[in-house]
Amino acid sequence: MNAPAASSRGPVRDLGRFLEIQNLGLNLPFALAFLVLAAGGLPSPVTVALVVIAFVAARNAGHSFNRYVDRRLDAANPRTERRALVTGRFAPRFALAFAAASAALLVVAAYLLNPLAFLLAPVALAIVLGYSYTKRVTTFTTAFLGLAEAVTPAAVYIAVRGTLPFDALWAVGGLLAWGTAFETVHSLGDVESDRALGLFSVPVRLGVPASVRLVPILHATALILLAVYGLAIHLDIAYFAGLLVVAGLAAWTDREFARRPTAARIPFERHFALGAIFLLGVLLAVFAPLGTGGFP
């Protein structure tokens, strides 16, 4: 297969496309939101820098390792057949080396944060790297990807406080349901390719109609758990107002998605807005409260 004309766009831009940097907005708002919540306000600049570095490093490690592991599967999928490792813009050994370097950067950032973060860094790496193999062995690969997102609030609390309070587990559960819903939507776009390649996913196992019905249930579960989390730490009403806006936009998106379940572009793009709204609600609750709520 010949490399596409886009290969002349330059190595920096090619690297950005390889890492899909433009998709950082899907998860980074949640990391920033829980960074503020864990700190009860604005953390120190050093903490912010180290948490963001660790977050981006973990994402890049998982992303580049997934490209390495899935390169032959990507070549057989029309949606992914133009990826850099398939077309030859980057060599497989580059992806593996980039994953290793990103993993090392995560470990260094965790070491500089606190001992517990350093101790648990291998666990985070096991999750973000391990998901690359799950589609080959289990239907619950979408839930495992949800787990990768659910690590965010736990990791941020540990990074900021050096401990994981019980109340934060409500947020972990919420992000697990939220991430599983998103990955279910995303996997519906690949359902035919996954079946042809003998891969596992919730849509392959349950079918498209049942998977479509599952998504709003997961979204509702996520929002309920995030609301319980907000109540547990006594957040201001602005936080709950933000959740209501997220709930409305998610319900509208799920309704449109049900009409065209294998066309995931609209719900994919809406998740950028959903994350941004959640972050805005958190920022208002912490820095510009509308009511009498506050941290205990």
N, C-alpha and C positions, 0 to 999 in steps of 0.2 A: 504494500500500500504506500502510495506516495504521500509525503508530508503536505499539509495544506498550505495555501499561499500565506496564511496568517503567521507561518513560522518566521517570516521576515520582519515581524513587528518588533523584535528586539528581545534580548534575554530577560530583562526585568519584567516586561509585560507578560512574557511567556510564563515566568515564575509566578506572577500574580494569578494568571489563569490556571496554572497547575494547582495552586493552593486555594483557588477560588476565594481570594481575599474579599471580594465583594460580598460574600455571604457571612462575613463576620457579624454583620448586623442582626443575624438570626439569633445569636446567643449572647453576644457581648452586652446588650442592654440588661439581661438578667444578672450577669456577673457584676456589672456596675451597681445595679439596684441592691443586691445583697451585700456588696461591699459597703455601701452607705448604711444599710440596716444593721449589719454586724458591728459597725463602728459607732452606731448611734449618732451619726453626723458625718462630718468630713474627716476621713482618715488622713494620716500623715502622707506627704508626697512620696516618701520612700515606700510605704505600704502600698499605695495605689500603683506605683510603678512596678513593684515586684509581683503584685497580684495580676496585673495586666500582662506582664511578661510571661508569667507562669500559665495564664489562661491561653494566650496565643501560642505559646510553645507546645502545650498539650494538644491543642487543636491541630497545629501543623504536624506534630508527630503522628497523630492518628490519621490525618488526611493523607499525608505522603506515604505512610505505610500501607494504607488502604489502596492507594493507586498502584503500589508495587505488587501487593498480593492479588489484586483483581485485574491486572493488566490483560490477561488472556480472556477473562470474562468480559471486560470492557470492549475488547475487539469484536465480540460476537453480539453486542447490544447496539442497536442503531442509535440510541440516545447517547452512548458513551464512546462510540467508535472513533471519534476525532480527538480524544484525549491525548495528552502529550506523550505518554509512554507507549501508546498504541501507534501513533504516527511517527515516533522516533525523534520528536523534538527534544526529549530528555531520555537518558538511558536509565534502565532499571536500577543500576547501582547508584545513580544520583539520588533517586527517590529514597533508597534505603539509607544512604549516607545522611540525607536531609532529615529523615525520621530520627536517626540516631543522634544527630546534633541537636535537634529540637528536644528530644527526651533529656539529653544532658543539660540543656538550658533550663528545663523545668526543674530538674533535681537541684541545680545551683540556686535557682530562685527560692525553692522550698527551704533549702538549707539556710538561706539568709533571712527567711521569715521567722521560723521558730522550729524547735526540735520535733514537735508532733507533725508539722507539715512535711518536714524532711523524712520522718519515719514512714508516713503514709504516701509519699510520692510514688513508690513502686506500685501501690494499689491503684492509684489514678492511672498510671501508665498501662497497667494490665487491662484496665477497662477500655481506654481509648485505643489501644492497639489490638486487644482481643476481639473487638466487634468485627474486625475485618474477616474473621473466619466463621462467624456465627451463621451467616446465610447458607453455609454449606452443610450445617448440622442440625439446625433447629428452626422451627416455625417462629419462635419468639425472638428472632433477630431484631424486630422492631422494638420490642420491649428492652432489649439489651442496649439499643441505641438511645432509648429513652433514659436508661440508667446512666449512660454517658452524660446526658444533659442534667440528670438529677444530681450528679456529683457537684455541680456548680455551687449551690448554696452551702453544702457541707464543707467543701474545700475553702470557700471564702470565709466562713465562720472560723474554721481552724486557722487559716492564714492570719486573720485579724486578731482573734482572741486566744489562739493556742488551745482551744477546746471546742467541743461541739455540744451546745446546750440542747436539751430535749425539744424545746419549742421549734428549733430549726428543722426538726425531722418532718414537721408538717409541710414545710417548704420543699424538702427533699421529695416527699410523696407527690406534691403538686407538680413539680418539674418532671418527675417520672411519668405521670399521666400525660402531661403536656407534650413532652418529647416523644412519647409513644404515639400520640395522636398525629403529630407532625410526620413522623417516620412512616406511619400507616398511609397517610395521604401521599407521601413521596413514593412509597413502594408500589402504589396502585399504577403509577406510570410505567412501571417495569414488569407488570404482572405477566404479560405474554412472554417476554424475554426470559423471566425467571422460570416459568413453566418449561420453556423449550430447553433451558440449560440445566434443568433438574435442581434448581435452587429453592430454598425455603423462605417463606414470608407469611405474614398473617393473611394477606389477600389470596395467596396461592392455597393456603390451608382452608380458610373460611369461605372463600369466594368473594367476588366484588360487592354484591348487595349487603352481605353481613358486615364486611369491612367498612362500608360507607356508614352503616348504622352505628358501628362502634365508635367512630370518630367523635360525634357530638357527646356521646356518653363519657369518653375520656376527657374532652374539653370541660364538661360540667364537673367531673370529678376533680380535675386540676384546679378549677376556680374555687370550688368548695374548700379544698384543702388549703389553698392560698388565703382564703378568707379566714379560716380557722387559725392559720399562722398569724395573720394580722391581728385577730382578736387576742391571741395568746401573748403577743408582745405589746398590746395596747397601742396600736397604730392609730393615727389620726384618720378622720373620715375621708380625707382626700385619697387615701390609699384605696378605700372601698369604692369610692367614686370611680377611680381608675379601673378597678376590677369590673365594675358594671359596664364601663365603656368597652373594655376588652371582651366581656361576655356578649354584648350586643354585636360587635364586629365579628366575633367568632361564630355566632349563630347565623349571621347573614352569609358569611363565607361558607359555612357548612351546608347551608341551603343551596347555594350556587354549586358547590362541589358535588352535591348529590345528583345534580342534573347531568354533570359530565365528570364522573369519578376518575377517569383515566387521563384527564387533562389537568395536571396538578399545578400549572403555572400560576393561576390566580390565587389559590390558597397559599402557595409557596411565597408569592410576593406579599400577601397580606400579613404573613407572619413577621415581616420586618416591622410593619406598623403596630402589630399586637405587642411585640417586645418593647417598642419605643413608648407606647402608651403605658405599659406597666412601669417602666422606668420613670416616666413623668409623674405618675401617681405616687411613687415612692419619694421622689424628690420633693413634691409638694407636701406630702405628709411629714417629712422630716424637717424641711427648711422653711416652708410657708404653710403651716397647718391651718385648716379651715375650721376646725372645731376645738375640742378640749382634750383630744387624745394625745398620747405621748408615751415615751418609753418609761417603764416602771423604774 
